[in-house]
Amino acid sequence: MATKFPFGVAATEAVSGTGGTVEVEDHLTIITCSSLSGAATLNLTAGDTLTVGAMLIVKVVQGATGRNVAAGTLFDASVADLTGVANDTDIITCFYDGTAFVGITDWVKIVDAA
């Protein structure tokens, strides 16, 4: 295992297609979802070194067709699914409470193509 954030760099993951599963272990993990080919589901698994308070940032970059993104396994039920809008970019921040990733924010539109 590499040195964890903040002493090392944050873990980064990329998800495309119709989603996938990301193992989260670092104190800060940034997931970028792009090149989605249909409605997607983002599932998470807890790695052996995941600790309470770990932060997760999910960034969804939409293409010419907006794609919905469902918050799957290991997301708290309060985390809303994202309704995709063409050419938008959305971001959400969550923290790990020992059971699930709980949203600190709702989805925030950082690029609004409208």
Wavefront OBJ file of the C-alpha trace (Angstrom):
o trace
v 0.000 0.000 0.000
v 1.310 3.408 -0.942
v 1.558 6.230 1.562
v -1.924 7.554 2.309
v -3.159 11.085 1.861
v -2.263 13.652 3.299
v 1.298 12.321 3.416
v 0.983 10.885 -0.085
v -1.156 11.804 -3.046
v -4.900 11.173 -3.033
v -6.105 7.955 -4.655
v -7.660 8.540 -8.069
v -9.926 6.218 -9.996
v -11.634 6.452 -13.388
v -14.970 4.890 -14.251
v -16.507 4.758 -17.730
v -19.058 2.764 -19.702
v -21.995 1.859 -17.486
v -20.171 2.125 -14.186
v -18.196 -0.256 -12.077
v -16.866 -1.034 -8.632
v -14.106 0.931 -6.922
v -12.280 -0.287 -3.821
v -11.767 2.648 -1.449
v -8.812 2.523 0.985
v -7.215 5.962 1.134
v -8.128 8.911 3.367
v -9.049 10.831 0.179
v -10.286 9.158 -2.982
v -11.309 11.025 -6.119
v -13.405 9.146 -8.670
v -13.991 10.609 -12.127
v -16.817 9.153 -14.201
v -16.633 10.056 -17.885
v -17.232 8.496 -21.295
v -20.435 6.974 -19.942
v -22.216 4.850 -22.532
v -25.532 4.514 -20.708
v -27.109 4.805 -17.299
v -24.353 3.941 -14.839
v -24.080 2.552 -11.323
v -21.118 3.378 -9.121
v -20.473 0.692 -6.504
v -17.873 0.966 -3.751
v -16.161 -1.626 -1.585
v -14.289 -0.921 1.619
v -10.613 -1.830 1.488
v -8.852 -3.294 4.527
v -7.307 0.062 5.444
v -10.407 2.268 5.040
v -10.956 4.321 8.202
v -13.820 6.343 9.623
v -13.650 9.896 8.294
v -12.182 8.994 4.907
v -13.313 11.441 2.221
v -14.669 10.629 -1.226
v -15.157 13.027 -4.120
v -17.085 11.835 -7.174
v -16.943 13.920 -10.353
v -19.221 13.058 -13.272
v -18.371 14.573 -16.666
v -21.309 14.242 -19.049
v -20.925 13.928 -22.788
v -23.333 15.025 -25.522
v -25.965 12.719 -23.989
v -26.651 13.086 -20.279
v -26.369 9.803 -18.364
v -27.958 9.034 -15.001
v -25.578 7.775 -12.320
v -26.900 5.645 -9.459
v -25.135 5.662 -6.096
v -24.764 1.904 -5.518
v -23.215 -0.215 -2.794
v -21.490 1.415 0.192
v -23.250 4.740 -0.401
v -25.627 5.808 2.373
v -29.293 5.736 1.328
v -29.398 9.542 1.715
v -27.017 9.990 -1.252
v -29.218 10.853 -4.224
v -28.743 9.399 -7.670
v -27.590 11.895 -10.304
v -29.901 12.811 -13.174
v -27.605 13.399 -16.118
v -27.755 16.519 -18.278
v -25.796 16.715 -21.531
v -22.402 18.448 -21.321
v -22.686 19.183 -17.572
v -20.146 18.330 -14.883
v -21.379 17.428 -11.398
v -19.542 16.698 -8.154
v -20.457 15.257 -4.742
v -18.440 14.954 -1.534
v -18.969 12.167 1.020
v -17.330 10.851 4.189
v -17.096 7.305 5.559
v -18.924 6.830 8.869
v -17.730 3.265 9.433
v -20.695 1.770 7.612
v -21.288 3.805 4.452
v -20.279 6.932 2.540
v -22.598 9.717 3.676
v -23.095 12.793 1.514
v -21.686 16.051 2.877
v -23.203 17.842 -0.103
v -25.868 17.091 -2.653
v -24.743 16.885 -6.264
v -23.290 20.272 -7.217
v -23.237 21.390 -10.839
v -19.771 22.827 -11.519
v -20.271 23.138 -15.299
v -23.747 24.043 -16.474
v -24.067 23.613 -20.223
v -27.523 25.227 -20.301
l 1 2 3 4 5 6 7 8 9 10 11 12 13 14 15 16 17 18 19 20 21 22 23 24 25 26 27 28 29 30 31 32 33 34 35 36 37 38 39 40 41 42 43 44 45 46 47 48 49 50 51 52 53 54 55 56 57 58 59 60 61 62 63 64 65 66 67 68 69 70 71 72 73 74 75 76 77 78 79 80 81 82 83 84 85 86 87 88 89 90 91 92 93 94 95 96 97 98 99 100 101 102 103 104 105 106 107 108 109 110 111 112 113 114
